[in-house]
Amino acid sequence: MVIDWFQPWPEEALQAVSLRFLKDEELGTAEAQASVINFMPYSFVAVESLSLRYQIDERRYNYSTPKSFLELIALYRAMLTSRRAETDLRIETYVNGVEKLRATASQVSGLEEALKVKAVEVEEKKAQAEAMIPSLEAEKSTANEESREANKVAEEASKKEAEVNRMKERMAQP
C-alpha cells in the first residue's frame, strides 16, 4: 500500500499562483496576458488527468507537484526572456543592416553625382582634343614637309662633304 501525499491543487489556487508570477511580465495585450495566465493552470490540470490515466493504464505513478507547477512557470519565464533576447539581437542586426544599406545607397548616389560631373568634364576634354586634331595634323604635315626638306638639304650637304673630301685627298697627294 502506498500513501499518496500529493493532493491536487484546486484550479483557482493554480490560477492565483500563475497570476502572481506572471502579472509583471510584458505579454502583449491584456487578452494575451490573460490567455497565458489561464493556460498555466489548464496545462497543469491536463497533466494531472493524464497522470491519472497513466496510473490506471500502466500502473505507474507520475506526480505533478506544486513544485512542478512553479518550475513550469519558471521555465516559461526563462524561455520568454531567452526568446526576447534572441529577438532583440535579430532586430538590432536587421536595423544595423538597414542602416548600412541606407549609408551605402547614400554613398552610391554621391558617387553617381560625381560620375556625372566627371563625365561632363571628360566630354569637354574629348571635345577639346578633337578640336586640336586638325591643327596637330596640319603641324604634322608641315613638320613632315620640313623634315623632307631637311633631308634633301642633308643629302646635298653630304654630297658636298664627300666632294670636298675628295678634293682634299687630291690636293694632299703629290
C-alpha positions, 0 to 999 in steps of 0.5 A: 500500500502506498500513501499518496501525499500529493493532493491536487491543487484546486484550479483557482489556487493554480490560477492565483499562483500563475497570476502572481508570477506572471502579472509583471511580465510584458505579454502583449495585450491584456487578452494575451496576458490573460490567455497565458495566465489561464493556460498555466493552470489548464496545462497543469490540470491536463497533466494531472488527468493524464497522470491519472490515466497513466496510473490506471493504464500502466500502473505507474505513478507520475506526480505533478507537484506544486513544485512542478507547477512553479518550475513550469512557470519558471521555465516559461519565464526563462524561455520568454526572456531567452526568446526576447533576447534572441529577438532583440539581437535579430532586430538590432542586426536587421536595423544595423543592416538597414542602416548600412544599406541606407549609408551605402545607397547614400554613398552610391548616389554621391558617387553617381553625382560625381560620375556625372560631373566627371563625365561632363568634364571628360566630354569637354576634354574629348571635345577639346582634343578633337578640336586640336586634331586638325591643327596637330595634323596640319603641324604634322604635315608641315613638320613632315614637309620640313623634315623632307626638306631637311633631308634633301638639304642633308643629302646635298650637304653630304654630297658636298662633304664627300666632294670636298673630301675628295678634293682634299685627298687630291690636293694632299697627294703629290 
